[in-house]
Amino acid sequence: MLSDPNVKKIMPKAGNRYQSALALAKRARSIENRRVIEGDDCIKDAVDIAAQEIVDGKVLVKYKNEYVCKPEEEKVQDTNNEEE
């Protein structure tokens, strides 16, 4: 059962409670399918893993083809501005 991260931490990244539940279920199902295919015997609950991935921003949630929480743009160092 979700204790940490809890629903209050997931909702800003996934929308409302309904969207949070859908996103968690979809990601957890994907994790479990991967485990079956790979023969992984990890005992950690797939829902807990999915929740942590959503909170950490590793998995982004889309609703109506738009991200609920915009992906953070990485600051990429421009290597072309070298002194000649």
N, C-alpha and C positions, 0 to 999 in steps of 0.2 A: 504494500500500500504506500502511496505517496506521503512521505513525511517531509523530506527535504530533497529537492525543491518542491514546495507546495504549489497549489493552484494559484495563489496570489502572485508568485514569481513567474509562473508560466503565462498567465493571461496577458500581460503587456506584450509578450512576444508572439502570441497566437490569436489574440482577439478576445472574444468572450469565453465563457465556460464551455459552451457548446463546441466552438472551434478548437478550444484547447483539448477537449476530450477526443475530437476527431483526429487532430494532429498526433496526439499521443498514441491512439490506437493504430493509426496508419504506420507510424514509425516503428512501434513495438512489433507489429506484424511483420514488417520488413526485417527487423533484427532477428526475429524467431525463424523466419524463412531462411535467412543466411546461416543461422546456426545449424539448421537441419541439413542444408546442403553441404556445409563444411564439416559437419560432425563435431561442432564445438560443444564442449560440456561445461560451459560457464554457468555458475549457479546464480549469478546476479540477475534479478528480474528485468525483463526487457522493457517494461514500463518505466522503471527507475532510470534505466540507461537512456531511453527516449526523452524523458523529462529533463535530464541533465543536459543532453545535447541541445534541446530547444532553448533552455535557459542560457547556456554558454554561447549560443549563436552558431553552433556547428550545423544545425538544421534550421532552415528558414521555412516559415509557414506562408503559403499563398492562399488568398481568398479572392475569388473572382479575377484571377490572373494577375493579381498584384500582391506584393509582399506586405504582410501585416506590419512587420518591423523591417525597415529598410536595411539592406546589408551595409555593414560599415565598410566604407572605402578605405582600403589600405593605402597608407602613405608610401608611395613608391619613389625611391630616390632616382632622380634622373641622372643616368650615367653619361649622357651625351654632352653635358656641360663641363667638360674637362678643359683645363687651361692648356693652350697650345704652345 
